[in-house]
Amino acid sequence: MEAPRDIERPGDPEYMASLARGLAVLQYVAQRERPVSIAEASRALGFSRAAVRRCLYTLHQLGYVGHD
């Protein structure tokens, strides 16, 4: 999967970039046939490791992803 385009949309007050990042992380994880590391997702998506970690933590708390 390539890095998502147009994650940031300055000037659009209705757009939630953090939600777009979270959904990109969820999509990346869902498309893999094996567990992925934070570093791997970070490199693939072009997001910081901290952003990917926070997305995955939130998705885990909500029951969308598991972890080992």
C-alpha positions, 0 to 999 in steps of 0.5 A: 500500500502506498502512502495515502494522499491528501491526508492534510487538508488545510482550510477545510474545517469539516475534515479530520486529518487524525481520523484519516490517518487512523483509517489509513492505519486500519486499512494497512493492517487489514490488508496484511496477511501477517502481523505488522510492526509499528515501524513497518506501518510507519515506513509504509504510510509515511506517518511518524511512529508515534502517530501510528502507535497512537492510532493502533492504541486507539483502534485496539481500545475500540476493539478494531485491532488486536496485538501480540 
